[in-house]
Amino acid sequence: MRVRVLGAAAGGGFPQWNCNCAGCSRARAGDPAVKPRTQASLAVSADGARWVLLNASPDLPAQIAASPALQPPGDGPARGSPIKAVVISSGDVDCIAGLLSLREAQKFSLYADGFVQRILFENRIFRVLDRKFVKFSALPAEADVQLRDADGELLGLTITAFHVPGKVPLYEETSNDIAQLRAADAVVGLRLSDGRKTMFYIPACGAVTHSVRARLAPQDALFFDGTLWQDDEMILAGTGTKTGARMGHISVSGPHGSLAAFADMPLAKKIFIHINNTNPILRNDSEEAAIVRRAGWGIAHDGMEIEL
């Protein structure tokens, strides 16, 4: 199973267009220790020829342009794509906006749970995804689903969606009380297997519960929510007024953070993804990045590839 990181940053990308924090300033200036990153998404393939996208970032056109394996084959027909399916893990803008760039009468399957499908069906702009070409497919929780292309051909990957602690998308918020914004069905983690190896993609998670831990150990690879280093990071940086918990994301550091939660987990590969522009782990020369590496974690970057 081949996995390519199309984008590694949280919403807004890195550098973020309107941010002048320490990391964004260095990335914008071309500092080699601070690599720019587009918004989080993975591409996965069982055979190296047919690919499945995990979330459709707003940066998807640029991500395809940077990934030859996702581009039309040079000896193929006038129109074509090796992208055969897209799987959506939440209704956040940075997970679904890229779907609008896949509207050019190209066949693919779109897998989403009922929560996300409701959002796509209710917003008329997503009608540009012509049902003659795009096959909407259910992604029921706790069910093993064999991924198929729009013509029904198996893609060699089985996916299982499972709910993780999270909240409704920002544009659906009706309160500032996080307790009222949490929704049991709003965010899913994804387990993918090619029959030999298994990987997990959890770009948003509000807490590492016992059920999350039990599901993950032991596995081959985990891409996990690395949004913020500490809960009040954006407040301290002067870039926002919300904590990570308010945004539905667990912190990397601290006694209740993901480093501590997974410290004893027998995972072959652990990689942080969906990293906010204020998070110091995006700066390769920071002490926080060194702490993460010493703990056995990788820090995702655009173009990173792993083979399982």
Secondary structure, DSSP 8 states (H G I E B T S, - for coil): -EEEEEE-B-TTTBTTTT--SHHHHHHHTT-TTS--B-B-EEEEESSSSSEEEES--TTHHHHHHT-GGGS--TTS-SS--SEEEEE--B--HHHHGGGGGG-SS--EEEEE-HHHHHHHHHSGGGGGS-TTTEEEEE--BT-EEEEE-TT--EEEEEEEEEE-S-B--GGG---S-HHHHB-TTSBEEEEEE-SS-EEEEES--S---HHHHHHHSSEEEEEEE--BSSTTHHHHHTS-S--HHHHT--BSSSTTSHHHHTTT--EEEEEEESB-TT-GGGSTTSHHHHHHHHTTEEE--TT-EEE-
